[in-house]
Amino acid sequence: MTIVKNNEEAENSLPRKRGRPPAFDRETVLAAARDTFWKHGYDGSSIAGLTAAMGITPQSLYAAFGSKAELYRETLDQYRRMPRPEPGNPFLDKLDTVTAFERFLTNSAKIFTAPEHPKGCMISTAVLNCAEESEPIAHHVASMRLQTLDIFAARIERGIAEGDIRSDADARSLARFLGAILQGMSVQARDGATTDELLALLSHALSELRKYQLRRET
């Protein structure tokens, strides 16, 4: 059975020839598109809505980015490069495991509730349900969430190896638990939870992680 796409969906799926270089700042228009996708989701963001927010024409969008899907991928990359309230990567710093997760999740709570952009996480709860033609994008975002779980698990395994997490801790299970906390914080931020409310929530998650914490001898 042949599925007939509507005009916009069919148009979005076709590769576009690139025209002359666009006369706009790429990062600026990406930020406008990012916030549109962040607020309305992939399927909920139309080409008309995106170009209106970006201040460019559909022809310029296709010339610069190729397709709506490629634009979305670039906005996700830009989202990951956004400055954090606390700079640096706590998973790479010389911190104990619990402190590393505390800083990461605290940063996340502050980002999810910041007033200068849409609430929640652009990746944690993105494209959970979508039209069939958007499935490649859904798989792409799901792979990004799985990468986060891998990073969480690797950091817990490092804690076991370095002696600040008990050896009987299930790194993958704990990573999924903390990933669920992250996604839950995103949903609650979208529903109006404040920074303080999210910080109170994550304190319970950290209490669970502390059950596996070992104090290093000084």
Beta strands, then each sheet from edge to edge (+ up, - down):
end
